[in-house]
């Protein structure tokens, strides 16, 4: 959302879990905000997340899944397509091996959740 290609759920999760828990303090980010708002002054600090891959990589999307893990899951599913008469257990083990920190059962469950979310939209 807001020109980043993120869904409203991702933005809301980020705000609720990351920003709401952090105390407001003066620092480089706050000074940058004030400078941008006034249209004067220099940017104090740079180096914020500049790409989608680095911006919200630690945001937990659902039941302990990060965006990076979701992307790894989708990539692994493309690399290990369902085949007629193929060994499904071996397929899911290969998929899980490509997703850091997740077992095959968790991957199966997450795919079901993603399918359900997709059907609702």
LUMBAGU-138314 format. One record per atom (N, C-alpha, C, O): atom name; y, x, z. Coordinates in nm, 3 decimals. Example, Ala and Ser with C-alpha at 12.3 -4.5 7.8 and 13.67 -1.06 7.14 Angstrom:
2
N, -0.569, 1.319, 0.780
CA, -0.450, 1.230, 0.780
C, -0.330, 1.320, 0.780
O, -0.332, 1.424, 0.846
N, -0.225, 1.285, 0.708
CA, -0.106, 1.367, 0.714
C, 0.003, 1.290, 0.787
O, 0.114, 1.341, 0.804
***
This chain:
121
N, -0.116, 0.084, 0.000
CA, 0.000, 0.000, 0.000
C, 0.124, 0.089, 0.000
O, 0.113, 0.209, 0.026
N, 0.236, 0.035, -0.027
CA, 0.360, 0.109, -0.029
C, 0.358, 0.225, -0.128
O, 0.412, 0.332, -0.100
N, 0.296, 0.205, -0.242
CA, 0.295, 0.305, -0.345
C, 0.195, 0.417, -0.326
O, 0.200, 0.516, -0.399
N, 0.105, 0.406, -0.232
CA, 0.007, 0.512, -0.209
C, -0.130, 0.475, -0.262
O, -0.219, 0.560, -0.266
N, -0.149, 0.352, -0.303
CA, -0.280, 0.309, -0.349
C, -0.372, 0.272, -0.233
O, -0.492, 0.251, -0.254
N, -0.318, 0.262, -0.115
CA, -0.398, 0.228, 0.003
C, -0.398, 0.076, 0.023
O, -0.303, 0.007, -0.013
N, -0.505, 0.028, 0.081
CA, -0.513, -0.115, 0.109
C, -0.436, -0.145, 0.237
O, -0.405, -0.054, 0.315
N, -0.406, -0.270, 0.258
CA, -0.336, -0.311, 0.379
C, -0.419, -0.281, 0.503
O, -0.364, -0.246, 0.608
N, -0.551, -0.292, 0.492
CA, -0.639, -0.264, 0.605
C, -0.632, -0.116, 0.643
O, -0.632, -0.082, 0.762
N, -0.627, -0.027, 0.544
CA, -0.618, 0.116, 0.574
C, -0.487, 0.149, 0.645
O, -0.486, 0.224, 0.742
N, -0.378, 0.092, 0.596
CA, -0.247, 0.117, 0.656
C, -0.244, 0.062, 0.799
O, -0.196, 0.130, 0.890
N, -0.295, -0.059, 0.818
CA, -0.295, -0.119, 0.951
C, -0.381, -0.038, 1.047
O, -0.343, -0.018, 1.163
N, -0.496, 0.009, 1.001
CA, -0.583, 0.091, 1.086
C, -0.512, 0.219, 1.125
O, -0.517, 0.260, 1.241
N, -0.447, 0.282, 1.030
CA, -0.376, 0.406, 1.060
C, -0.268, 0.383, 1.164
O, -0.257, 0.458, 1.261
N, -0.188, 0.280, 1.144
CA, -0.078, 0.254, 1.237
C, -0.130, 0.220, 1.375
O, -0.080, 0.273, 1.475
N, -0.229, 0.133, 1.382
CA, -0.282, 0.092, 1.512
C, -0.344, 0.207, 1.588
O, -0.317, 0.225, 1.707
N, -0.428, 0.286, 1.521
CA, -0.504, 0.388, 1.591
C, -0.433, 0.521, 1.606
O, -0.457, 0.592, 1.704
N, -0.347, 0.557, 1.514
CA, -0.285, 0.689, 1.518
C, -0.141, 0.685, 1.568
O, -0.106, 0.757, 1.661
N, -0.059, 0.604, 1.507
CA, 0.082, 0.605, 1.542
C, 0.112, 0.529, 1.671
O, 0.197, 0.573, 1.750
N, 0.045, 0.418, 1.693
CA, 0.073, 0.339, 1.813
C, 0.035, 0.414, 1.940
O, 0.097, 0.396, 2.044
N, -0.068, 0.498, 1.931
CA, -0.115, 0.573, 2.048
C, -0.028, 0.696, 2.075
O, -0.026, 0.746, 2.188
N, 0.043, 0.743, 1.975
CA, 0.123, 0.864, 1.993
C, 0.259, 0.829, 2.051
O, 0.326, 0.737, 2.003
N, 0.300, 0.901, 2.154
CA, 0.433, 0.875, 2.210
C, 0.541, 0.921, 2.112
O, 0.523, 1.020, 2.041
N, 0.651, 0.850, 2.109
CA, 0.762, 0.886, 2.022
C, 0.832, 1.006, 2.084
O, 0.871, 1.001, 2.201
N, 0.848, 1.110, 2.008
CA, 0.915, 1.229, 2.060
C, 1.003, 1.287, 1.952
O, 0.979, 1.269, 1.833
N, 1.104, 1.356, 1.996
CA, 1.188, 1.423, 1.900
C, 1.118, 1.549, 1.853
O, 1.060, 1.622, 1.932
N, 1.124, 1.572, 1.728
CA, 1.059, 1.688, 1.670
C, 1.094, 1.693, 1.524
O, 1.184, 1.622, 1.478
N, 1.025, 1.776, 1.451
CA, 1.056, 1.795, 1.310
C, 1.046, 1.666, 1.231
O, 1.135, 1.637, 1.150
N, 0.941, 1.588, 1.252
CA, 0.926, 1.464, 1.176
C, 1.040, 1.367, 1.207
O, 1.094, 1.303, 1.116
N, 1.076, 1.357, 1.332
CA, 1.184, 1.266, 1.371
C, 1.317, 1.316, 1.313
O, 1.398, 1.236, 1.266
N, 1.338, 1.446, 1.316
CA, 1.461, 1.503, 1.260
C, 1.466, 1.480, 1.109
O, 1.572, 1.451, 1.053
N, 1.352, 1.493, 1.043
CA, 1.346, 1.466, 0.898
C, 1.381, 1.321, 0.870
O, 1.453, 1.291, 0.774
N, 1.330, 1.232, 0.952
CA, 1.359, 1.090, 0.936
C, 1.509, 1.065, 0.949
O, 1.568, 0.995, 0.867
N, 1.570, 1.121, 1.052
CA, 1.713, 1.101, 1.073
C, 1.796, 1.159, 0.959
O, 1.892, 1.097, 0.913
N, 1.757, 1.277, 0.912
CA, 1.830, 1.340, 0.802
C, 1.819, 1.256, 0.675
O, 1.917, 1.239, 0.604
N, 1.701, 1.205, 0.647
CA, 1.682, 1.123, 0.528
C, 1.758, 0.992, 0.540
O, 1.813, 0.943, 0.441
N, 1.761, 0.936, 0.660
CA, 1.830, 0.809, 0.683
C, 1.980, 0.824, 0.664
O, 2.045, 0.736, 0.607
N, 2.035, 0.934, 0.712
CA, 2.178, 0.957, 0.702
C, 2.217, 1.011, 0.565
O, 2.332, 1.003, 0.524
N, 2.118, 1.067, 0.494
CA, 2.148, 1.125, 0.364
C, 2.215, 1.260, 0.376
O, 2.269, 1.311, 0.278
N, 2.211, 1.318, 0.494
CA, 2.272, 1.449, 0.514
C, 2.173, 1.538, 0.586
O, 2.070, 1.491, 0.636
N, 2.202, 1.664, 0.591
CA, 2.117, 1.755, 0.664
C, 2.004, 1.806, 0.577
O, 1.985, 1.762, 0.464
N, 1.931, 1.900, 0.632
CA, 1.820, 1.960, 0.560
C, 1.689, 1.914, 0.620
O, 1.682, 1.875, 0.736
N, 1.587, 1.921, 0.540
CA, 1.453, 1.891, 0.589
C, 1.412, 2.004, 0.681
O, 1.418, 2.121, 0.644
N, 1.370, 1.970, 0.801
CA, 1.336, 2.070, 0.901
C, 1.199, 2.127, 0.877
O, 1.180, 2.248, 0.886
N, 1.102, 2.043, 0.846
CA, 0.965, 2.090, 0.830
C, 0.905, 2.028, 0.705
O, 0.936, 1.915, 0.668
N, 0.821, 2.103, 0.644
CA, 0.749, 2.054, 0.528
C, 0.601, 2.073, 0.551
O, 0.561, 2.128, 0.653
N, 0.520, 2.028, 0.458
CA, 0.376, 2.051, 0.471
C, 0.299, 1.928, 0.511
O, 0.183, 1.939, 0.553
N, 0.359, 1.811, 0.500
CA, 0.286, 1.689, 0.527
C, 0.182, 1.666, 0.419
O, 0.178, 1.738, 0.319
N, 0.100, 1.568, 0.439
CA, -0.005, 1.538, 0.342
C, 0.059, 1.497, 0.210
O, 0.143, 1.407, 0.207
N, 0.019, 1.563, 0.104
CA, 0.080, 1.536, -0.026
C, -0.014, 1.465, -0.122
O, 0.028, 1.420, -0.229
N, -0.141, 1.454, -0.084
CA, -0.236, 1.387, -0.172
C, -0.317, 1.287, -0.093
O, -0.326, 1.294, 0.030
N, -0.376, 1.194, -0.163
CA, -0.460, 1.093, -0.099
C, -0.577, 1.159, -0.026
O, -0.620, 1.110, 0.079
N, -0.629, 1.268, -0.080
CA, -0.745, 1.333, -0.020
C, -0.711, 1.389, 0.119
O, -0.797, 1.389, 0.208
N, -0.587, 1.435, 0.138
CA, -0.552, 1.495, 0.267
C, -0.475, 1.401, 0.358
O, -0.464, 1.428, 0.477
N, -0.422, 1.292, 0.305
CA, -0.333, 1.208, 0.383
C, -0.401, 1.136, 0.498
O, -0.355, 1.146, 0.611
N, -0.507, 1.064, 0.473
CA, -0.572, 0.983, 0.576
C, -0.719, 1.021, 0.591
O, -0.801, 0.934, 0.618
N, -0.753, 1.147, 0.575
CA, -0.893, 1.186, 0.575
C, -0.961, 1.165, 0.708
O, -1.084, 1.161, 0.715
N, -0.884, 1.153, 0.816
CA, -0.944, 1.135, 0.947
C, -0.937, 0.992, 0.998
O, -0.977, 0.965, 1.111
N, -0.889, 0.900, 0.916
CA, -0.879, 0.761, 0.959
C, -1.018, 0.699, 0.960
O, -1.091, 0.706, 0.862
N, -1.052, 0.639, 1.072
CA, -1.182, 0.573, 1.084
C, -1.167, 0.434, 1.025
O, -1.087, 0.353, 1.072
N, -1.246, 0.405, 0.922
CA, -1.233, 0.279, 0.851
C, -1.314, 0.168, 0.916
O, -1.261, 0.059, 0.938
N, -1.439, 0.192, 0.947
CA, -1.523, 0.089, 1.005
C, -1.642, 0.155, 1.073
O, -1.712, 0.236, 1.013
N, -1.664, 0.119, 1.197
CA, -1.780, 0.166, 1.273
C, -1.802, 0.316, 1.259
O, -1.915, 0.360, 1.237
N, -1.696, 0.394, 1.272
CA, -1.711, 0.538, 1.270
C, -1.712, 0.603, 1.133
O, -1.742, 0.721, 1.123
N, -1.681, 0.531, 1.028
CA, -1.679, 0.587, 0.893
C, -1.537, 0.631, 0.859
O, -1.443, 0.554, 0.872
N, -1.523, 0.755, 0.814
CA, -1.393, 0.803, 0.767
C, -1.383, 0.780, 0.617
O, -1.482, 0.752, 0.550
N, -1.262, 0.792, 0.567
CA, -1.243, 0.776, 0.423
C, -1.319, 0.885, 0.348
O, -1.375, 0.859, 0.241
N, -1.321, 1.006, 0.403
CA, -1.394, 1.116, 0.338
C, -1.543, 1.084, 0.329
O, -1.607, 1.114, 0.228
N, -1.599, 1.025, 0.434
CA, -1.740, 0.988, 0.432
C, -1.766, 0.876, 0.332
O, -1.867, 0.877, 0.261
N, -1.674, 0.778, 0.324
CA, -1.689, 0.671, 0.225
C, -1.688, 0.729, 0.083
O, -1.769, 0.690, -0.001
N, -1.597, 0.822, 0.058
CA, -1.591, 0.883, -0.075
C, -1.718, 0.963, -0.105
O, -1.768, 0.960, -0.217
N, -1.770, 1.034, -0.005
CA, -1.894, 1.109, -0.023
C, -2.010, 1.014, -0.051
O, -2.096, 1.042, -0.134
N, -2.012, 0.900, 0.019
CA, -2.117, 0.800, -0.001
C, -2.113, 0.746, -0.144
O, -2.216, 0.738, -0.211
N, -1.995, 0.710, -0.190
CA, -1.982, 0.656, -0.326
C, -2.021, 0.760, -0.431
O, -2.087, 0.727, -0.529
N, -1.981, 0.885, -0.410
CA, -2.019, 0.992, -0.502
C, -2.169, 1.015, -0.504
O, -2.228, 1.036, -0.610
N, -2.231, 1.011, -0.386
CA, -2.375, 1.030, -0.377
C, -2.451, 0.915, -0.442
O, -2.557, 0.936, -0.500
N, -2.397, 0.795, -0.432
CA, -2.462, 0.681, -0.495
C, -2.457, 0.693, -0.647
O, -2.551, 0.656, -0.716
N, -2.346, 0.746, -0.699
CA, -2.336, 0.767, -0.843
C, -2.432, 0.877, -0.888
O, -2.491, 0.868, -0.995
N, -2.446, 0.980, -0.805
CA, -2.535, 1.092, -0.839
C, -2.682, 1.056, -0.825
O, -2.768, 1.120, -0.886
N, -2.712, 0.954, -0.744
CA, -2.851, 0.911, -0.721
C, -2.864, 0.762, -0.752
O, -2.878, 0.682, -0.660
N, -2.859, 0.725, -0.879
CA, -2.864, 0.583, -0.914
C, -3.002, 0.522, -0.886
O, -3.104, 0.591, -0.881
N, -2.999, 0.392, -0.869
CA, -3.124, 0.318, -0.847
C, -3.204, 0.321, -0.977
O, -3.150, 0.296, -1.085
N, -3.333, 0.353, -0.965
CA, -3.416, 0.357, -1.085
C, -3.536, 0.263, -1.067
O, -3.585, 0.243, -0.957
N, -3.580, 0.208, -1.178
CA, -3.694, 0.117, -1.174
C, -3.819, 0.193, -1.133
O, -3.855, 0.293, -1.195
N, -3.884, 0.146, -1.029
CA, -4.007, 0.209, -0.983
C, -3.986, 0.338, -0.907
O, -4.083, 0.406, -0.873
N, -3.860, 0.374, -0.880
CA, -3.831, 0.499, -0.808
C, -3.855, 0.484, -0.658
O, -3.867, 0.373, -0.607
N, -3.863, 0.595, -0.591
CA, -3.884, 0.598, -0.446
C, -3.750, 0.576, -0.376
O, -3.667, 0.666, -0.370
N, -3.730, 0.455, -0.322
CA, -3.604, 0.420, -0.258
C, -3.579, 0.502, -0.131
O, -3.465, 0.538, -0.101
N, -3.684, 0.531, -0.057
CA, -3.667, 0.610, 0.065
C, -3.613, 0.748, 0.031
O, -3.520, 0.797, 0.096
N, -3.669, 0.811, -0.070
CA, -3.623, 0.943, -0.111
C, -3.479, 0.937, -0.163
O, -3.399, 1.027, -0.138
N, -3.447, 0.829, -0.235
CA, -3.311, 0.811, -0.286
C, -3.211, 0.806, -0.173
O, -3.109, 0.874, -0.178
N, -3.239, 0.724, -0.070
CA, -3.145, 0.710, 0.042
C, -3.137, 0.837, 0.125
O, -3.032, 0.867, 0.181
N, -3.246, 0.912, 0.135
CA, -3.241, 1.041, 0.205
C, -3.151, 1.139, 0.130
O, -3.077, 1.215, 0.192
N, -3.158, 1.137, -0.003
CA, -3.072, 1.223, -0.084
C, -2.926, 1.182, -0.070
O, -2.837, 1.267, -0.062
N, -2.901, 1.053, -0.068
CA, -2.764, 1.003, -0.051
C, -2.712, 1.045, 0.086
O, -2.600, 1.096, 0.095
N, -2.790, 1.025, 0.191
CA, -2.747, 1.060, 0.326
C, -2.722, 1.210, 0.341
O, -2.634, 1.250, 0.417
N, -2.797, 1.291, 0.269
CA, -2.778, 1.436, 0.276
C, -2.640, 1.477, 0.224
O, -2.588, 1.581, 0.263
N, -2.582, 1.395, 0.137
CA, -2.451, 1.425, 0.080
C, -2.336, 1.369, 0.164
O, -2.220, 1.399, 0.137
N, -2.368, 1.288, 0.264
CA, -2.265, 1.227, 0.349
C, -2.268, 1.296, 0.485
O, -2.365, 1.281, 0.559
N, -2.164, 1.371, 0.518
CA, -2.164, 1.446, 0.643
C, -2.174, 1.355, 0.767
O, -2.095, 1.262, 0.783
N, -2.270, 1.384, 0.851
CA, -2.282, 1.314, 0.978
C, -2.344, 1.175, 0.973
O, -2.338, 1.103, 1.072
N, -2.403, 1.136, 0.862
CA, -2.460, 1.002, 0.851
C, -2.607, 1.008, 0.810
O, -2.646, 1.090, 0.726
N, -2.686, 0.921, 0.870
CA, -2.828, 0.908, 0.837
C, -2.845, 0.805, 0.726
O, -2.752, 0.733, 0.692
N, -2.965, 0.800, 0.671
CA, -2.993, 0.708, 0.560
C, -2.970, 0.563, 0.601
O, -2.914, 0.485, 0.523
N, -3.013, 0.525, 0.722
CA, -2.996, 0.387, 0.767
C, -2.848, 0.350, 0.776
O, -2.810, 0.238, 0.741
N, -2.765, 0.443, 0.822
CA, -2.621, 0.417, 0.831
C, -2.560, 0.401, 0.692
O, -2.470, 0.319, 0.673
N, -2.609, 0.479, 0.596
CA, -2.559, 0.468, 0.459
C, -2.595, 0.333, 0.398
O, -2.513, 0.270, 0.331
N, -2.718, 0.288, 0.420
CA, -2.761, 0.158, 0.370
C, -2.673, 0.048, 0.429
O, -2.628, -0.041, 0.357
N, -2.648, 0.055, 0.558
CA, -2.566, -0.045, 0.626
C, -2.423, -0.044, 0.573
O, -2.364, -0.151, 0.552
N, -2.367, 0.075, 0.550
CA, -2.229, 0.084, 0.501
C, -2.218, 0.029, 0.360
O, -2.119, -0.037, 0.327
N, -2.317, 0.054, 0.275
CA, -2.314, 0.000, 0.139
C, -2.315, -0.153, 0.144
O, -2.244, -0.218, 0.067
N, -2.393, -0.209, 0.234
CA, -2.396, -0.355, 0.249
C, -2.259, -0.407, 0.293
O, -2.213, -0.510, 0.245
N, -2.194, -0.335, 0.385
CA, -2.060, -0.375, 0.431
C, -1.960, -0.368, 0.317
O, -1.878, -0.459, 0.300
N, -1.965, -0.261, 0.237
CA, -1.873, -0.246, 0.127
C, -1.894, -0.354, 0.021
O, -1.798, -0.404, -0.037
N, -2.021, -0.390, -0.005
CA, -2.049, -0.497, -0.100
C, -1.992, -0.629, -0.050
O, -1.937, -0.707, -0.127
N, -2.007, -0.654, 0.080
CA, -1.955, -0.778, 0.138
C, -1.802, -0.781, 0.128
O, -1.744, -0.884, 0.093
N, -1.737, -0.671, 0.159
CA, -1.590, -0.664, 0.147
C, -1.544, -0.687, 0.005
O, -1.444, -0.754, -0.019
N, -1.618, -0.631, -0.090
CA, -1.583, -0.645, -0.230
C, -1.599, -0.789, -0.277
O, -1.518, -0.839, -0.356
N, -1.703, -0.856, -0.228
CA, -1.724, -0.994, -0.271
C, -1.618, -1.090, -0.214
O, -1.592, -1.195, -0.272
N, -1.558, -1.053, -0.101
CA, -1.453, -1.136, -0.041
C, -1.320, -1.125, -0.113
O, -1.236, -1.215, -0.107
N, -1.301, -1.012, -0.183
CA, -1.172, -0.993, -0.247
C, -1.167, -1.041, -0.389
O, -1.064, -1.031, -0.455
***
